[in-house]
Amino acid sequence: MRRILTTLMILLVVVVAGLSALVLLVNPNDFRDYLVRQVESRSGYQLKLDGPLRWHVWPQLSILSGRMTLTEPGASAPLVKADNMRLDVALLPLISHQLQVNQVMLKGAVIELTPNTEAVKNSKAPVAPRENTLPQAPEDRGWSFDIAKLQVADSVLVFQHEGDEQITVRDIKMQMEQDDHYLANVDFSGRVNRDQRDLNLSFSAKVNAGDYPHALTATLSQINWQLQGADLPTQGIGGQGSSVQVEWQEEQKRISFSQLQLTANDSSLGGEGSVVLGDKPQWTLNLHSDKLNLDNLLSQSNPSANSSVNQQGQSQPRQQRPVIADSANQPDYSGLRGFSAAVQLKAGQIMWRGMNFADVDVQADNQFGLLNVSGLQGKLGGGTLSLPGSLDARRDTPKSSFQPKLENIQIGTLLKAFDYPINLTGKLSLDGEFSGDKIDADNFRRSWQGKAKLSLLDSRAEGLNFQQLVQQAVERSTHVKAKENLDSATRLDEFSSDLTLNNGQMSFNDIVGKSPLMTMEGKGSLDLVKEEGDMLFNVRVLDGWQGEDKLVDILKQTAIPLRVYGKWTELNYSLQVDQVLRKQLQSEARDRLKAWADKNQDSQSGKDLKKFLDKL
């Protein structure tokens, strides 16, 4: 055992002595010009090293530099700036005074992908044909540098497309290892901060750079992301992803992805897509989802969770995030002008404002500000809905137009979702066309216009029982009795009306309602902003009477005017039973007197009565 330890100590002393001698004999600054030439010959970039190079022998043999910059040919600013650079080198080649770099490490680097750091082409340089069918030379393939390992720590990436806002990625940590066939393993993590939001992103990737710079393919796995900040849900949005195939094509400036499997909170998203980069990117997306819970992804309260609080009207306004000064005067939806897109989305389940949609199918395309939703279909409860339309955001004031078509949708679900304090249920069918500016519930209340035909099946309006109101009023004025009815709601088997919306005023015309107990006709209006209304109905109660048969028959044929008005939460009503009954009795008495006068028209009494009736 003692001999083994002695041998190991001797070997350690020899290694330390050899390294010390090597460090003393080889000056790392002798490689400065070599490094600059190699970088320029392999990539065309200009490498600049400030300060002397020095050795670092533990835990591995390395060359340390001070501040370094890497600049593309003709660029006005460096592509890469770093406070420190470390080159891990092989020991044996140094004996023959050769430099073999195994790993490059950058610490505190700033990588700028901006117009100022882009290469400027020589106008006198020959231009290659767009479609070159000649085989590539070996030196034109693969990475533009030949390094086995690259490590980046505590660094920043600044990305900016010409004319767009800067995107900054901070706290970058990246480890890359590649083999002789340009197959690389990459581990990355970083944080993107923009508009008071933080996106933490990490992933692993297998990269094939065998055809770089013409093409680059990668398989991303172990994707983890978390988005938090202003105008987002309190818990933020986060999830995982795996096995996403990504490809870059240089000639077309095209990024495509496939086999996307991404989660976001309790939602999932998959599919494929591509984007052609340029002054105005062109997107193509074909996505699918088993479940999208928009209530858990968008910054809005779930009305079903706090309905008791919202019964006084609209949902409580959330605190708005501060507006960035540069974007304060930007027109609504102006971001749509900067790209084109064709999107198709199929979702098995979408949850929004407490509503659970099923079998949703969306087809939409955007042509630089003209958004056309050619198809938006789905199921809600036991009904179906379709909502095609368009949004024109090419001018400062947007214009929206939609043609909703609903069949057998529970109206109570819609009223609750949009915080209307109207206690009404029934199967709603609607066919109409509406137009306005901004697409949101508040603007629909205030500034949209449109017309529609609507109908309700098996409706129930809580709070006022029209049949009961009429019968109670008749009981107070006559000897007719009504059957006991403890129901506090108005029930109708069928209800239909023409609807008109004009800047918050919703008018109803040609109202017709039917049930075995009653029929009604009427008209009226609702103020969506003030949440009040004024409706006038003519109600005929067909059943539930007790008492004199002749008067009951009269009542069944008599329409009683009923006015319902006031705040939706504090409705008032008025009935004109006495006047109607008086007119009805007067009409009945006149008809009987006229019949007697006609029967006795030859007598003086009959003639006198007829003259009297003619004067009335």
NUDREN-257963 format. One line per field, with one value per residue (C-alpha): residue number from 0; x, y, z. Coordinates in nm, 3 decimals. Each point is the difference from the previous one (the first is absolute). Example, Ala and Ser with C-alpha at 12.3 -4.5 7.8 and 13.67 -1.06 7.14 Angstrom:
BEGIN
num c(0	1)
east c(1.230	0.137)
north c(-0.450	0.344)
up c(0.780	-0.066)
//
This chain:
BEGIN
num c(0	1	2	3	4	5	6	7	8	9	10	11	12	13	14	15	16	17	18	19	20	21	22	23	24	25	26	27	28	29	30	31	32	33	34	35	36	37	38	39	40	41	42	43	44	45	46	47	48	49	50	51	52	53	54	55	56	57	58	59	60	61	62	63	64	65	66	67	68	69	70	71	72	73	74	75	76	77	78	79	80	81	82	83	84	85	86	87	88	89	90	91	92	93	94	95	96	97	98	99	100	101	102	103	104	105	106	107	108	109	110	111	112	113	114	115	116	117	118	119	120	121	122	123	124	125	126	127	128	129	130	131	132	133	134	135	136	137	138	139	140	141	142	143	144	145	146	147	148	149	150	151	152	153	154	155	156	157	158	159	160	161	162	163	164	165	166	167	168	169	170	171	172	173	174	175	176	177	178	179	180	181	182	183	184	185	186	187	188	189	190	191	192	193	194	195	196	197	198	199	200	201	202	203	204	205	206	207	208	209	210	211	212	213	214	215	216	217	218	219	220	221	222	223	224	225	226	227	228	229	230	231	232	233	234	235	236	237	238	239	240	241	242	243	244	245	246	247	248	249	250	251	252	253	254	255	256	257	258	259	260	261	262	263	264	265	266	267	268	269	270	271	272	273	274	275	276	277	278	279	280	281	282	283	284	285	286	287	288	289	290	291	292	293	294	295	296	297	298	299	300	301	302	303	304	305	306	307	308	309	310	311	312	313	314	315	316	317	318	319	320	321	322	323	324	325	326	327	328	329	330	331	332	333	334	335	336	337	338	339	340	341	342	343	344	345	346	347	348	349	350	351	352	353	354	355	356	357	358	359	360	361	362	363	364	365	366	367	368	369	370	371	372	373	374	375	376	377	378	379	380	381	382	383	384	385	386	387	388	389	390	391	392	393	394	395	396	397	398	399	400	401	402	403	404	405	406	407	408	409	410	411	412	413	414	415	416	417	418	419	420	421	422	423	424	425	426	427	428	429	430	431	432	433	434	435	436	437	438	439	440	441	442	443	444	445	446	447	448	449	450	451	452	453	454	455	456	457	458	459	460	461	462	463	464	465	466	467	468	469	470	471	472	473	474	475	476	477	478	479	480	481	482	483	484	485	486	487	488	489	490	491	492	493	494	495	496	497	498	499	500	501	502	503	504	505	506	507	508	509	510	511	512	513	514	515	516	517	518	519	520	521	522	523	524	525	526	527	528	529	530	531	532	533	534	535	536	537	538	539	540	541	542	543	544	545	546	547	548	549	550	551	552	553	554	555	556	557	558	559	560	561	562	563	564	565	566	567	568	569	570	571	572	573	574	575	576	577	578	579	580	581	582	583	584	585	586	587	588	589	590	591	592	593	594	595	596	597	598	599	600	601	602	603	604	605	606	607	608	609	610	611	612	613	614	615)
east c(0.000	0.290	0.162	-0.323	-0.034	0.365	-0.043	-0.309	0.178	0.293	-0.236	-0.182	0.329	0.105	-0.331	0.012	0.361	-0.077	-0.292	0.206	0.281	-0.243	-0.164	0.341	0.121	-0.317	-0.129	-0.380	0.033	0.188	-0.341	-0.176	0.053	-0.070	-0.338	-0.094	0.100	-0.181	-0.324	0.013	0.084	-0.268	-0.285	0.100	-0.051	0.251	0.127	0.149	0.168	0.076	0.276	0.253	-0.085	0.091	0.005	-0.243	0.100	-0.272	-0.230	0.100	0.257	-0.149	0.089	-0.177	-0.057	-0.137	-0.267	-0.068	-0.220	-0.115	-0.117	-0.154	0.164	-0.105	-0.226	-0.007	-0.021	0.138	-0.216	0.145	0.158	0.124	0.182	0.181	0.078	0.151	0.151	0.041	0.292	0.153	0.332	0.192	-0.023	0.160	0.319	0.046	-0.120	-0.345	-0.333	-0.300	-0.306	-0.239	-0.248	-0.073	-0.165	-0.144	-0.098	-0.190	-0.052	-0.235	-0.119	-0.175	-0.205	-0.099	0.025	0.319	0.178	-0.097	0.265	0.015	0.052	0.254	-0.188	0.280	-0.014	-0.145	-0.359	-0.075	-0.300	-0.315	-0.031	0.342	-0.014	0.373	0.110	0.126	0.366	0.095	0.115	-0.347	-0.171	-0.032	0.058	0.202	0.232	0.154	-0.029	-0.096	-0.150	-0.145	-0.113	-0.176	-0.080	-0.163	-0.047	-0.252	-0.151	-0.151	-0.218	-0.156	-0.146	0.026	-0.279	-0.119	0.039	0.302	-0.033	0.253	0.087	0.184	0.174	0.094	0.165	0.087	0.211	0.065	0.198	0.038	0.174	0.186	-0.328	-0.137	-0.251	-0.032	-0.165	-0.115	-0.130	-0.143	-0.170	-0.080	-0.248	-0.182	-0.126	-0.239	-0.298	0.027	-0.017	0.260	0.034	0.229	0.092	0.220	0.040	0.232	0.055	0.165	0.122	0.106	0.221	0.132	-0.154	0.055	-0.026	-0.247	-0.212	-0.014	-0.219	-0.058	-0.208	-0.097	-0.079	-0.032	-0.161	-0.101	-0.143	-0.165	-0.154	-0.089	-0.064	-0.245	-0.339	0.037	-0.167	0.134	0.154	0.156	0.006	0.240	0.044	0.219	0.064	0.180	0.130	-0.065	0.159	0.138	0.161	0.164	0.036	0.235	-0.096	-0.371	0.065	-0.250	-0.041	-0.232	-0.101	-0.190	-0.104	-0.068	-0.122	-0.021	-0.184	-0.105	-0.139	-0.279	-0.023	0.175	0.095	0.144	0.048	0.232	0.077	0.252	0.099	0.183	0.201	0.017	-0.119	-0.346	0.015	-0.235	-0.138	-0.170	-0.140	-0.190	-0.070	-0.209	-0.081	-0.177	-0.072	0.049	-0.098	0.001	-0.129	0.333	0.207	-0.154	-0.001	-0.371	-0.204	-0.218	-0.360	-0.117	0.244	-0.125	-0.352	-0.131	0.231	-0.086	-0.377	0.000	0.111	0.318	0.305	0.229	0.266	0.348	0.294	0.154	0.374	0.182	0.002	0.342	0.055	0.116	-0.312	-0.256	-0.117	-0.002	-0.340	-0.188	0.105	0.275	0.224	-0.201	0.140	0.352	-0.054	-0.220	-0.126	-0.216	-0.119	-0.199	-0.085	-0.201	-0.071	-0.191	-0.080	0.036	-0.094	-0.066	-0.185	-0.136	-0.139	0.110	0.018	0.052	0.116	0.124	0.126	0.161	0.123	0.142	0.245	0.158	0.119	0.205	-0.285	-0.305	-0.099	-0.258	-0.153	-0.152	-0.106	-0.054	-0.226	-0.055	-0.245	-0.119	-0.219	-0.252	0.022	0.227	0.138	0.179	0.173	0.164	0.108	0.278	0.213	0.149	0.288	0.175	-0.112	0.022	-0.361	-0.067	-0.319	-0.147	-0.286	-0.131	-0.294	-0.090	-0.224	-0.108	-0.223	-0.140	0.263	-0.094	-0.050	0.060	0.357	0.064	-0.154	0.207	0.320	-0.031	-0.125	-0.354	-0.214	-0.304	-0.135	-0.119	0.041	-0.100	0.138	0.103	0.015	0.126	0.092	0.132	0.277	0.181	0.275	0.213	0.356	0.188	-0.082	-0.082	-0.306	0.009	0.017	-0.279	-0.213	0.077	0.080	-0.104	-0.294	-0.190	-0.319	-0.104	-0.295	-0.014	-0.212	-0.012	-0.130	-0.108	0.087	-0.032	0.029	0.042	-0.141	-0.329	-0.280	-0.205	-0.293	-0.009	0.019	-0.297	-0.212	0.069	-0.101	-0.322	-0.083	0.019	-0.238	-0.255	-0.148	0.205	0.250	0.326	0.151	0.279	0.338	0.317	0.240	0.190	0.114	-0.149	0.018	-0.036	0.030	0.079	0.125	0.113	0.092	0.189	0.299	0.179	0.319	0.113	0.275	-0.116	-0.373	-0.148	-0.353	-0.248	-0.282	-0.273	0.033	-0.207	-0.014	-0.207	-0.069	-0.303	-0.077	0.047	0.092	0.153	0.107	0.202	0.304	0.256	0.364	0.296	0.282	0.311	0.214	-0.240	-0.138	-0.362	-0.292	-0.357	-0.215	-0.371	-0.192	-0.359	-0.065	-0.287	-0.036	-0.157	-0.021	-0.009	-0.335	-0.287	-0.342	-0.261	0.031	-0.107	0.250	0.270	-0.061	0.031	0.326	0.148	-0.060	0.117	0.360	0.105	0.269	0.299	0.291	0.330	0.264	0.289	0.336	0.050	0.066	-0.303	-0.276	-0.332	-0.325	-0.341	-0.329	-0.311	-0.252	-0.284	0.009	0.012	-0.285	-0.206	0.052	-0.073	-0.325	-0.096	0.062	-0.198	-0.291	0.008	-0.007	-0.301	-0.187	0.080	-0.134	-0.324	-0.031	0.045	-0.260	-0.249	0.091	-0.365	-0.095	0.059	0.209	0.226	0.046	0.080	0.253	0.170	0.038	0.148	0.248	0.106	0.093	0.227)
north c(0.000	0.231	-0.072	0.087	0.332	0.079	-0.075	0.220	0.285	-0.029	0.006	0.304	0.183	-0.085	0.125	0.323	0.053	-0.069	0.241	0.266	-0.041	0.009	0.316	0.161	-0.111	0.073	0.355	0.005	0.339	-0.178	-0.137	0.337	0.060	-0.366	0.022	0.316	-0.154	-0.327	0.174	0.224	-0.282	-0.234	0.248	0.338	0.156	0.247	-0.112	0.262	-0.085	0.273	-0.052	-0.281	-0.371	-0.209	-0.362	-0.166	-0.354	-0.120	-0.191	-0.012	0.169	0.319	0.332	0.300	0.327	0.332	0.182	-0.139	0.100	-0.186	0.208	-0.098	0.139	0.361	0.014	0.323	-0.174	-0.327	-0.309	-0.138	0.186	-0.183	0.108	-0.334	-0.285	-0.334	-0.244	-0.355	-0.147	-0.345	-0.060	-0.225	0.228	0.279	-0.203	0.055	0.359	-0.069	0.126	-0.231	0.162	-0.250	0.248	0.370	0.163	0.351	0.169	0.328	0.004	0.231	-0.148	0.250	-0.118	0.344	0.190	0.169	-0.334	-0.151	-0.053	0.254	-0.166	0.140	0.152	-0.112	-0.361	-0.250	-0.105	-0.372	-0.127	-0.050	-0.365	-0.158	-0.367	-0.058	-0.222	0.175	0.004	-0.158	0.334	0.145	-0.253	-0.022	0.258	0.305	-0.088	-0.330	-0.018	-0.312	0.183	0.344	0.134	0.332	0.122	0.310	0.156	0.209	-0.036	0.306	-0.071	0.263	-0.022	0.323	0.236	-0.223	0.021	-0.157	-0.335	-0.070	-0.343	0.016	-0.244	-0.225	-0.330	-0.226	-0.312	-0.144	-0.304	-0.110	-0.290	-0.032	-0.046	0.335	-0.164	0.208	-0.032	0.332	0.091	0.352	0.215	0.370	0.270	0.234	0.329	0.208	0.226	-0.074	-0.375	-0.266	-0.319	-0.261	-0.262	-0.308	-0.293	-0.265	-0.050	-0.232	0.213	-0.116	0.268	-0.214	0.230	0.330	0.287	-0.115	-0.206	-0.086	-0.258	-0.066	-0.213	0.187	-0.193	0.061	0.337	0.193	0.350	0.243	0.336	0.251	0.372	0.274	-0.075	-0.374	-0.236	0.030	-0.346	0.068	-0.240	-0.291	-0.344	-0.256	-0.129	-0.289	-0.129	0.310	-0.019	0.336	0.082	0.317	0.056	0.284	0.063	0.033	0.160	-0.252	-0.157	-0.298	-0.224	-0.325	-0.255	0.284	-0.124	0.289	0.049	0.333	-0.025	-0.258	0.052	-0.180	0.095	-0.201	0.018	0.146	0.331	0.223	0.363	0.167	0.285	0.335	0.355	-0.148	-0.362	-0.258	-0.256	-0.331	-0.189	-0.325	-0.064	-0.232	-0.027	-0.241	0.280	0.376	0.169	0.367	0.098	-0.128	0.162	0.346	0.270	0.010	-0.121	-0.306	0.123	-0.333	0.027	0.334	0.032	0.126	0.298	0.078	0.000	0.378	0.021	-0.048	-0.179	0.198	0.176	-0.134	0.228	0.091	-0.020	0.326	0.092	0.022	0.353	-0.107	-0.210	0.224	0.151	-0.322	-0.074	-0.307	-0.322	0.184	-0.300	-0.194	0.219	-0.134	-0.359	-0.238	-0.330	-0.299	-0.176	-0.315	-0.119	-0.299	-0.045	-0.270	0.234	0.376	0.166	0.375	0.224	-0.307	-0.146	-0.345	-0.021	-0.333	-0.103	0.349	0.057	0.332	0.112	0.350	0.199	0.340	0.206	0.277	0.140	-0.153	-0.293	-0.233	-0.270	-0.218	-0.267	-0.018	-0.286	-0.187	-0.152	0.142	-0.207	-0.169	0.262	0.115	0.337	0.158	0.338	0.097	0.358	0.243	0.272	0.277	0.160	0.158	0.347	0.175	-0.083	-0.374	-0.136	-0.333	-0.197	-0.340	-0.218	-0.214	-0.301	-0.181	-0.303	-0.122	0.171	0.046	0.376	-0.012	-0.115	0.298	0.253	-0.129	-0.009	0.368	0.114	0.104	-0.012	-0.146	-0.323	-0.164	-0.354	-0.171	-0.134	0.296	0.000	0.312	0.102	0.348	0.240	0.245	0.255	0.229	0.098	-0.183	-0.364	-0.027	-0.025	0.360	0.148	-0.231	0.145	0.358	0.053	-0.294	-0.014	-0.283	-0.196	-0.356	-0.234	-0.193	-0.270	-0.172	-0.344	-0.105	0.340	0.087	0.360	0.013	0.273	0.083	-0.243	0.180	-0.241	0.043	0.381	0.016	-0.247	0.174	0.334	-0.153	-0.155	0.343	0.148	-0.281	-0.304	-0.231	-0.218	-0.147	-0.336	0.008	0.047	0.019	0.026	0.330	-0.027	0.063	-0.314	-0.005	-0.292	0.232	0.358	0.194	0.357	0.227	0.158	0.326	0.122	0.362	0.137	-0.172	0.017	-0.343	0.017	-0.288	0.004	-0.249	-0.191	-0.317	-0.246	-0.315	-0.260	-0.211	0.256	0.328	0.183	0.342	0.256	0.313	0.220	0.185	0.093	-0.069	0.238	-0.221	0.272	0.125	-0.354	0.102	-0.059	0.081	-0.281	0.005	-0.328	-0.088	-0.315	-0.244	-0.256	-0.315	-0.224	0.005	0.179	-0.088	0.164	0.138	-0.178	0.296	0.241	-0.266	-0.039	0.376	0.002	-0.278	0.213	0.327	0.123	0.178	0.271	-0.067	0.240	-0.117	0.270	0.122	-0.141	-0.365	-0.074	0.204	-0.044	0.184	-0.085	0.151	-0.163	0.155	-0.267	0.235	0.205	-0.309	-0.171	0.317	0.035	-0.368	0.025	0.316	-0.169	-0.304	0.220	0.199	-0.319	-0.127	0.333	0.018	-0.350	0.096	0.319	-0.191	-0.250	0.279	0.248	0.054	0.120	0.353	-0.131	-0.190	0.307	0.223	-0.254	-0.028	0.379	0.005	-0.276	0.175	0.311	-0.197)
up c(0.000	0.086	-0.335	-0.185	0.181	-0.066	-0.369	-0.024	0.172	-0.242	-0.298	0.142	0.048	-0.356	-0.143	0.202	-0.095	-0.366	-0.002	0.175	-0.249	-0.288	0.129	0.037	-0.342	-0.205	-0.007	-0.065	-0.172	-0.279	-0.105	-0.017	-0.371	-0.071	0.173	-0.191	-0.334	0.066	0.096	-0.306	-0.242	0.132	0.054	-0.141	0.346	0.146	0.342	0.227	0.332	0.254	0.254	0.032	-0.016	0.306	0.109	0.239	0.100	0.240	-0.028	-0.367	-0.216	-0.142	-0.155	0.152	-0.180	0.105	-0.193	-0.349	-0.294	-0.310	-0.296	-0.332	-0.318	-0.056	0.308	0.199	0.339	0.145	-0.017	0.324	0.291	0.310	0.313	0.022	-0.236	0.094	-0.250	0.131	-0.196	-0.047	0.175	-0.241	-0.311	0.205	0.022	-0.375	0.037	-0.152	0.135	0.016	0.157	0.160	0.149	-0.017	0.301	-0.002	0.325	0.022	-0.376	-0.190	-0.330	-0.226	-0.298	-0.125	-0.330	0.127	0.048	-0.336	-0.264	-0.283	-0.336	-0.240	-0.291	-0.236	0.111	-0.250	0.062	0.009	-0.199	0.203	-0.097	0.014	-0.100	0.043	0.288	0.310	0.079	0.334	0.137	-0.071	0.223	0.376	0.269	-0.089	0.289	0.102	0.379	0.189	0.298	0.063	0.335	0.062	0.352	0.150	-0.341	-0.189	-0.349	-0.169	-0.302	-0.221	-0.348	-0.195	0.103	0.287	0.375	0.166	0.176	0.275	0.137	0.333	0.234	-0.290	0.081	-0.291	-0.039	-0.346	-0.106	-0.361	-0.176	-0.327	-0.189	0.123	0.231	0.315	0.341	0.142	0.347	0.028	0.262	0.002	0.097	-0.237	0.147	-0.209	0.075	0.376	-0.063	0.073	-0.204	0.151	-0.259	0.004	-0.238	-0.134	-0.371	-0.247	-0.290	-0.344	-0.156	-0.282	-0.260	0.180	-0.095	-0.266	0.238	0.369	0.169	0.368	0.234	0.316	0.317	0.375	-0.073	0.312	-0.005	0.238	-0.095	0.272	0.026	-0.086	-0.155	0.063	0.247	0.354	-0.010	-0.340	-0.292	-0.012	-0.143	-0.169	-0.350	-0.164	-0.334	-0.208	-0.345	-0.120	-0.336	-0.135	-0.377	-0.080	-0.364	0.082	0.341	0.131	0.344	0.023	0.288	0.031	0.263	0.243	0.338	0.246	0.328	0.152	0.353	-0.043	-0.379	-0.282	-0.356	-0.287	-0.372	-0.258	-0.162	-0.171	-0.039	-0.288	0.146	-0.173	0.033	0.052	0.122	-0.150	0.245	-0.068	0.301	0.024	0.368	0.211	0.368	0.230	0.247	0.003	0.326	-0.098	0.344	0.134	-0.274	-0.033	0.264	0.081	0.292	-0.044	0.031	0.133	0.288	0.132	-0.136	0.332	-0.025	-0.359	0.032	0.006	-0.361	-0.188	0.139	0.224	-0.208	0.051	0.063	-0.332	-0.049	-0.083	-0.366	-0.167	-0.128	-0.347	-0.056	0.171	-0.329	-0.199	-0.161	0.117	-0.174	-0.192	0.067	-0.258	-0.274	0.042	-0.115	-0.194	0.137	-0.081	0.315	0.054	0.351	0.112	0.369	0.179	0.290	0.055	0.329	-0.014	0.248	0.172	-0.324	-0.113	-0.381	-0.177	-0.348	-0.087	-0.354	-0.098	-0.342	-0.025	-0.209	0.043	-0.296	0.158	0.208	-0.167	0.222	-0.147	0.223	-0.270	0.246	0.373	0.104	0.322	0.243	0.330	0.226	-0.226	-0.273	-0.280	-0.101	-0.294	0.012	-0.331	-0.050	-0.076	0.159	-0.213	0.191	-0.298	0.109	0.335	0.087	-0.023	-0.152	0.106	-0.145	0.113	-0.100	0.303	-0.039	0.316	0.030	0.333	0.217	0.366	0.033	0.374	-0.065	-0.229	0.239	0.289	-0.207	-0.095	0.343	-0.096	0.318	-0.181	0.143	-0.321	-0.131	-0.322	-0.327	-0.215	-0.380	-0.172	-0.353	-0.057	-0.097	0.228	-0.059	0.212	0.078	0.278	0.065	0.368	0.221	0.122	-0.350	-0.113	0.281	-0.096	-0.366	-0.218	-0.243	-0.160	-0.055	0.070	0.025	0.322	0.153	0.338	0.081	0.350	0.145	0.367	0.129	0.376	0.220	-0.176	-0.085	-0.268	0.031	0.376	-0.023	-0.237	0.199	0.332	-0.150	-0.142	0.339	0.160	-0.258	-0.053	0.164	-0.221	0.186	-0.122	0.076	0.254	-0.169	0.209	-0.293	-0.004	-0.361	-0.342	-0.214	-0.377	-0.238	-0.290	-0.020	-0.309	-0.083	-0.240	0.171	-0.085	0.171	-0.026	0.226	0.316	-0.072	-0.075	-0.144	-0.031	-0.252	-0.095	0.326	0.004	0.289	0.051	0.265	0.102	0.273	-0.185	-0.318	-0.036	-0.256	0.050	-0.057	0.207	0.051	0.228	0.087	0.021	0.157	0.269	0.042	-0.009	-0.232	-0.097	-0.144	-0.086	-0.038	-0.079	0.203	-0.044	0.279	-0.145	0.304	0.378	0.044	0.235	0.020	-0.241	-0.333	-0.211	0.159	-0.013	-0.371	-0.037	0.197	-0.215	-0.309	0.157	-0.028	0.320	-0.047	0.228	0.020	0.157	0.047	0.213	0.109	-0.080	0.365	0.120	-0.258	0.025	-0.174	-0.067	-0.111	-0.151	0.097	0.111	-0.318	-0.219	0.185	-0.008	-0.374	-0.046	0.200	-0.184	-0.331	0.110	0.117	-0.325	-0.207	0.194	-0.027	-0.370	-0.048	0.184	-0.204	-0.324	0.112	0.089	-0.274	-0.096	0.346	0.125	0.290	-0.240	-0.219	0.297	0.135	-0.338	-0.023	0.348	-0.080	-0.320	0.202	0.235)
//
